[in-house]
Amino acid sequence: MKKATHADAVLIARSMNMKVDVVWDIIGGMNYASYSELVMAVLICLKPLPLERFTSSDQ
């Protein structure tokens, strides 16, 4: 496995039209086998939580 570097963060940030610092905070030092793992990590961290499920008054 490889370890994510700042250069990987730059590449992914540019391809996703994001700030390098944000991507680096997420993937910095992460072990990965392919770039798709790093991209998925970024996407998962940016996905908002479904808070309406926890605050619903229907329960």
N, C-alpha and C positions, 0 to 999 in steps of 0.2 A: 504494500500500500504506500501511497505517496502522502506527504503532508502539505496542506494548502499553504501557499506562499502569498506574499503581497502581489506578486505578478499575476497569480491566478485570480486574485480579487479584482485587479485592474481589468483583466480580460473579461471576467464575468460581469462586472459593473458596466463596462462599455456595451456589452452585448444585450444587457437588460435595461440600458438607459437609466442607471442608478448612480448614486454617489459611491465612490470607492470606499470611503470610510465606513459607510453603512454595511457594505458587503464584507469588508475586512473584519468588522466587529462580529459578524455572524460566522464566517468560515475560517478566521485566523487560526492556524495550527491544526485544523481538522484533518483527520486521516480520510483518504478517499481513494477509490479505485478508478473512477471516471468523473469527468466534469459534470455529468448529469446529476451526480450525488450532491455536488456543491450547489448547483442551481436549485435542486429540490430543497436543500436546507434553507436557502434564501427565501424561496417561495413559501415554505411552511412558516418561517418566522414572520413573514409579512401578512399572512392570512389572518383576518380579524376573528376573534372568538365569537361563537353564536351566543351572545349574552342574553338574548331574548328568551332562550330556553331556560336560563337560570332565574330570570326575573319575572317570568310570566305569572299573572294572577290566576290562571286557570287551574293551578294545582291545589 
